[in-house]
């Protein structure tokens, strides 16, 4: 346990971290990759280029300083990040390296203001926080490894089918190359895909939601093709253009906390924008299969009809349900936006709502649901990329 003196010192640095956090984390990543370029095989280069990873780490360090007296307050965030770490293959031996370079970055940016007392306090605090991550991740790895058909880190999968779902989204059906089945997973979870793109020095890893209800023998992901010149686009363009049926990709075990409780029979609403539809497909199909009498609503917003994926699948799942409303919105059309009025007319606020899509879309939807009287605990959301703050929360 941390001494009161250590906690007081760490807490006192919170305002400095609020001011200089992103500078510190930018210096941290620069120095870390200079000394350990092999870690570029793990980190998302696009998030680095856009500053998203730096901002997310700065938020995490600041939250740790603010909540150092009650670290259980940040446990939900720790668990969410731990799922991501396990999906990426982060190992206990990575933590001392990160700790060393984080302290060096604090010292470099703050200069004389980073006294020995402050650095020692942060070293102790980091040790406790890293220990919590390692413990949680160890139990996650154990669970992934010991379940039926489970494994740790990355395993070769064969692309058995490739299906275009819309103008920008293609589904990839994946089966283990060793001929075994796949582990069960919860609707809403994701897997990581690791590829070495020809001409690139380092492997790239991206998370993709599992876009169908659990099957015994295969995974399905549905990937939006990003623009070729978008740093986020490298892996999606490679998958769309160069990965074909019969090819091998490396896959991590299912992870993530954006989960549908399949035992519930209370009303549920699925509200998605763009490629945010992918985890909803797994959830909606699971409701149709497991609790077909559960009152359900499926609202999806796309730019236009050509970019709207899974319309036929949604109709097919809805046909198996006894109390369901579905509606697609096209933002290029006359009534193309999901408004508060629409949510009011469709969503039963006594149930649960699942929201996924671009950050501005989610901020708007969550804000409107809260205005309608839903509690925060009833609203579940997921967005892709590092854990950035949602301003409506």
C-alpha positions in Angstrom: 0.0 0.0 0.0 1.1 3.6 -0.6 2.0 5.8 2.3 -0.2 8.8 3.0 2.8 11.0 2.2 3.2 9.4 -1.2 -0.5 9.8 -2.0 -0.4 13.5 -1.0 2.6 14.2 -3.2 1.0 12.4 -6.2 -2.3 14.3 -5.7 -0.5 17.6 -5.5 0.9 17.0 -9.0 -2.6 16.7 -10.6 -2.8 20.3 -11.7 0.7 20.1 -13.3 -0.4 16.9 -15.1 -3.5 18.6 -16.4 -1.4 21.4 -17.9 1.6 19.4 -19.2 0.2 15.9 -19.5 0.1 15.6 -23.3 3.6 17.1 -23.6 4.9 14.5 -21.1 3.3 11.6 -22.9 4.5 12.9 -26.3 8.1 12.9 -25.0 7.5 9.5 -23.3 6.4 7.8 -26.6 9.2 9.5 -28.6 11.9 8.3 -26.2 10.3 4.9 -25.6 10.2 4.0 -29.3 13.7 5.4 -29.9 15.1 3.0 -27.2 12.7 0.1 -27.9 11.6 0.2 -31.6 10.3 -3.4 -31.2 7.3 -2.0 -29.3 6.2 -0.4 -32.6 5.0 -4.0 -33.4 2.3 -3.5 -30.7 1.3 0.2 -30.7 -1.1 1.6 -33.2 1.0 3.9 -35.4 -2.1 5.9 -36.6 -3.1 6.7 -33.1 0.4 7.9 -32.4 0.5 10.0 -35.6 -2.8 11.7 -34.6 -1.9 12.3 -31.0 -4.8 10.1 -29.7 -2.6 7.7 -27.8 -0.7 10.5 -26.1 -4.0 12.2 -25.1 -5.4 8.9 -23.8 -2.3 8.2 -21.7 -2.3 11.8 -20.3 -6.0 11.3 -19.3 -5.1 8.0 -17.5 -2.1 9.4 -15.7 -4.1 12.5 -14.6 -7.0 10.2 -13.4 -4.5 8.1 -11.4 -3.2 11.3 -9.6 -6.7 12.5 -8.8 -8.0 9.2 -7.5 -4.8 8.0 -5.8 -6.6 7.8 -2.5 -9.3 5.5 -4.0 -7.9 3.8 -7.0 -11.0 1.6 -7.1 -12.8 4.6 -8.6 -10.8 4.1 -11.8 -11.2 0.3 -11.8 -13.8 0.3 -14.6 -11.3 2.2 -16.8 -8.4 -0.1 -15.7 -10.5 -3.2 -16.7 -11.4 -1.6 -20.1 -7.8 -0.8 -20.8 -6.7 -4.3 -19.6 -9.0 -5.9 -22.1 -7.3 -3.9 -24.8 -3.8 -4.8 -23.5 -4.7 -8.6 -23.5 -6.0 -8.2 -27.0 -2.7 -6.6 -28.1 -0.5 -9.1 -26.3 0.9 -6.8 -23.6 3.1 -8.7 -21.2 4.3 -8.1 -17.5 7.8 -7.4 -18.8 6.5 -4.3 -20.7 5.5 -2.5 -17.5 9.0 -1.7 -16.0 10.1 -0.3 -19.4 7.0 1.9 -19.6 7.5 3.0 -16.0 11.2 4.0 -16.6 10.4 6.1 -19.6 7.3 7.7 -18.0 9.4 8.9 -15.1 12.2 10.2 -17.5 9.5 12.1 -19.5 8.1 13.7 -16.3 11.7 14.8 -15.4 12.5 16.0 -18.9 9.3 18.2 -19.2 9.0 19.5 -15.7 12.8 20.0 -15.1 13.7 21.2 -11.7 10.0 21.2 -10.6 10.2 17.3 -10.8 12.0 17.0 -7.4 13.4 13.7 -6.2 10.5 13.5 -3.8 7.9 13.8 -6.6 9.7 11.3 -8.8 10.0 8.8 -5.9 6.3 9.2 -5.1 5.4 8.6 -8.8 7.7 5.6 -9.0 5.9 4.0 -6.0 2.4 4.9 -7.4 3.3 3.5 -10.8 4.4 0.3 -9.2 1.1 -0.1 -7.5 -1.0 0.7 -10.6 1.2 -1.5 -12.9 0.8 -4.3 -10.3 -3.0 -3.9 -10.6 -2.9 -4.1 -14.4 -0.6 -7.1 -14.4 -2.9 -9.0 -11.9 -6.1 -8.2 -13.9 -4.5 -9.1 -17.2 -3.0 -12.3 -15.8 -6.5 -13.5 -14.8 -7.8 -12.5 -18.3 -5.0 -14.4 -20.0 -5.8 -17.4 -17.8 -9.5 -17.3 -18.6 -8.8 -16.9 -22.4 -6.3 -19.8 -22.3 -8.3 -22.2 -20.3 -11.7 -21.9 -22.1 -12.6 -24.4 -24.8 -10.6 -23.8 -27.9 -8.8 -20.9 -26.1 -5.3 -19.5 -26.6 -3.2 -16.5 -25.6 -1.6 -13.9 -27.8 -2.0 -14.5 -31.6 -3.0 -17.6 -33.6 -3.2 -18.1 -37.4 -6.7 -18.0 -38.9 -7.7 -18.6 -42.5 -10.0 -16.2 -44.3 -12.7 -18.7 -45.6 -15.1 -16.1 -47.0 -15.0 -12.4 -48.0 -18.4 -10.7 -48.5 -19.0 -7.1 -49.5 -21.8 -5.7 -47.3 -21.9 -2.1 -48.6 -19.9 0.5 -50.5 -17.4 0.7 -47.7 -17.8 -2.4 -45.5 -16.6 -5.9 -46.2 -17.0 -9.0 -43.9 -14.3 -11.5 -43.4 -15.2 -15.0 -42.1 -12.3 -16.5 -40.2 -11.6 -20.1 -39.1 -8.6 -21.4 -37.1 -5.9 -22.7 -39.4 -5.4 -25.7 -37.1 -8.9 -26.9 -37.8 -10.1 -26.5 -34.2 -13.3 -24.5 -33.2 -13.3 -21.0 -31.7 -14.1 -20.1 -28.1 -17.5 -18.8 -27.1 -17.7 -15.0 -26.8 -20.2 -12.4 -25.6 -22.1 -10.4 -28.2 -20.3 -7.0 -28.4 -16.8 -8.3 -28.0 -13.9 -7.7 -30.4 -10.8 -9.5 -31.6 -7.4 -8.1 -32.8 -6.0 -8.8 -36.2 -2.2 -8.6 -36.6 -0.7 -8.2 -40.1 2.6 -7.5 -41.6 1.9 -5.3 -44.7 4.4 -5.8 -47.5 6.9 -2.9 -47.4 6.3 -2.1 -43.7 8.9 -2.7 -41.1 6.6 -3.4 -38.1 3.5 -5.5 -37.7 0.2 -3.6 -37.3 -2.7 -4.6 -34.9 -6.3 -3.4 -35.1 -9.3 -4.4 -33.1 -12.5 -5.3 -35.0 -15.9 -6.1 -33.4 -17.2 -9.6 -33.9 -20.2 -8.9 -36.2 -22.3 -12.1 -35.8 -23.7 -14.0 -32.8 -21.3 -16.7 -31.6 -20.7 -19.7 -33.8 -18.8 -22.8 -32.8 -16.4 -22.8 -35.8 -15.8 -19.2 -37.0 -15.5 -15.5 -36.3 -16.8 -12.8 -38.5 -15.5 -9.2 -38.6 -16.8 -6.5 -40.8 -14.3 -3.8 -41.8 -14.9 -0.3 -43.1 -12.4 0.7 -45.7 -10.8 4.0 -44.7 -9.3 6.4 -47.2 -5.9 5.3 -48.5 -4.3 8.5 -47.3 -5.8 8.3 -43.8 -3.3 6.9 -41.3 -6.1 4.9 -39.8 -6.6 3.3 -43.2 -3.4 1.2 -43.6 -4.8 -2.1 -42.3 -8.4 -1.7 -43.6 -7.1 -0.9 -47.1 -4.7 -3.9 -46.9 -7.6 -6.2 -45.8 -9.9 -4.9 -48.5 -7.4 -4.9 -51.4 -4.9 -7.6 -50.6 -6.3 -10.2 -48.2 -8.3 -12.8 -50.1 -10.1 -16.1 -49.4 -7.5 -18.7 -48.4 -5.1 -16.2 -46.9 -3.9 -16.3 -43.3 -4.2 -13.5 -40.7 -3.2 -13.6 -37.0 -6.0 -13.3 -34.5 -6.2 -12.7 -30.7 -8.9 -14.2 -28.5 -12.2 -12.3 -28.0 -12.0 -9.4 -25.5 -13.9 -6.3 -24.4 -16.5 -5.1 -22.0 -19.2 -3.7 -24.3 -21.5 -6.7 -23.7 -25.1 -7.6 -24.2 -26.6 -9.4 -21.2 -28.3 -12.2 -23.1 -30.3 -13.3 -20.0 -32.3 -10.0 -19.8 -35.8 -9.8 -21.2 -36.4 -6.1 -20.5 -36.6 -3.6 -23.4 -33.4 -2.9 -25.4 -32.5 -0.3 -28.0 -29.5 -0.5 -30.4 -28.5 2.9 -31.8 -25.6 3.0 -34.2 -23.9 5.2 -36.7 -21.6 4.2 -39.6 -19.4 1.2 -38.9 -20.6 1.3 -35.3 -23.3 -1.1 -36.6 -20.8 -4.0 -36.3 -21.1 -5.0 -32.6 -24.8 -4.3 -32.8 -25.1 -7.1 -35.4 -23.8 -9.6 -33.0 -26.1 -8.3 -30.2 -29.3 -8.1 -32.4 -28.8 -11.6 -33.8 -28.3 -12.9 -30.2 -31.6 -11.3 -29.1 -33.4 -12.9 -32.1 -31.9 -16.3 -31.3 -32.0 -16.4 -27.5 -34.8 -14.0 -26.3 -37.0 -13.4 -29.4 -39.8 -12.0 -27.3 -37.7 -9.3 -25.8 -38.9 -5.8 -26.9 -36.2 -4.5 -29.2 -35.4 -1.4 -31.3 -32.7 -1.1 -33.9 -31.9 2.4 -35.2 -29.0 3.0 -37.6 -27.7 6.1 -39.3 -25.6 5.9 -42.5 -24.6 8.6 -45.0 -26.6 7.0 -47.8 -28.2 3.7 -48.8 -25.1 2.6 -50.7 -23.1 2.8 -47.4 -25.8 1.1 -45.2 -24.6 -2.4 -44.4 -26.6 -5.4 -43.2 -30.1 -4.1 -44.0 -31.3 -7.6 -45.2 -29.7 -9.2 -42.2 -31.5 -6.9 -39.8 -34.8 -7.6 -41.5 -34.1 -11.4 -41.3 -33.3 -11.2 -37.6 -36.3 -9.0 -36.9 -38.6 -11.5 -38.6 -37.8 -14.0 -35.8 -38.8 -11.5 -33.1 -42.2 -10.8 -31.7 -41.8 -7.2 -30.5 -39.3 -5.2 -32.7 -39.0 -1.9 -34.5 -36.2 -1.2 -37.0 -35.4 2.0 -38.9 -32.5 3.1 -41.1 -31.6 6.8 -41.4 -29.6 8.4 -44.3 -28.0 11.7 -43.3 -28.1 12.8 -46.9 -31.9 12.5 -47.0 -34.7 14.7 -45.7 -35.2 13.0 -42.4 -31.7 11.6 -42.1 -30.8 12.4 -38.5 -31.7 10.5 -35.3 -33.2 13.3 -33.2 -34.3 13.4 -29.6 -37.9 13.3 -30.8 -37.2 10.1 -32.7 -35.5 8.5 -29.7 -38.5 9.5 -27.6 -40.9 7.8 -29.9 -38.8 4.6 -30.3 -36.9 4.0 -27.1 -38.4 2.5 -23.9 -36.4 4.4 -21.2 -37.1 1.6 -18.6 -34.7 -0.7 -20.5 -31.2 -0.6 -21.8 -29.6 1.3 -24.7 -26.5 0.3 -26.6 -24.8 3.1 -28.6 -21.8 2.8 -31.0 -20.5 5.1 -33.8 -18.4 8.2 -34.3 -17.7 10.2 -31.2 -19.9 13.2 -32.1 -22.8 10.8 -32.9 -22.4 9.1 -29.6 -22.2 12.3 -27.6 -25.4 13.4 -29.2 -27.3 10.1 -28.7 -26.1 9.7 -25.1 -27.0 13.3 -24.3 -30.5 12.9 -25.7 -31.1 9.6 -23.9 -30.1 11.2 -20.6 -32.5 14.1 -21.3 -35.3 11.5 -21.8 -34.6 10.2 -18.3 -32.4 7.2 -18.8 -29.9 6.6 -16.1 -26.2 6.4 -17.0 -26.2 2.8 -15.8 -28.8 1.9 -18.5 -26.7 3.4 -21.4 -23.8 1.2 -22.7 -21.4 2.5 -25.3 -18.3 1.7 -27.2 -16.1 3.7 -29.6 -13.1 2.6 -31.5 -9.6 3.7 -30.6 -7.9 4.9 -27.3 -10.2 5.7 -24.4 -10.8 9.4 -25.1 -13.2 11.4 -22.9 -16.8 11.7 -24.0 -17.8 15.3 -23.2 -21.4 14.4 -22.4 -20.4 12.0 -19.6 
